[in-house]
Amino acid sequence: MKIPLFNKTGEPDTSVDPVCNMTVIVNRPAGGTFQYKKQTYYFCGPGCRVAFSKEPEAYLSGQKTIDM
């Protein structure tokens, strides 16, 4: 699946890092991506990706977060 560079308004497509809640540009996430239950998650940095990979349900449920 090809990820578009920009959305319909001309702005970069973004996603929210599920660990720290930072906005991430999806076509160049500094922390990379992680697939979980057929969903792609985008990360601001490698540390957030690693933390999420160890406990994805805790971050998705809101039980865990990291304040930046």
Sequence and secondary structure as in RCSB ss.txt:
>XXXX:A:sequence
MKIPLFNKTGEPDTSVDPVCNMTVIVNRPAGGTFQYKKQTYYFCGPGCRVAFSKEPEAYLSGQKTIDM
>XXXX:A:secstr
    SB TTSSB EEE TTT  EEETTS TT EEEETTEEEE SSHHHHHHHHH HHHHHHTS     
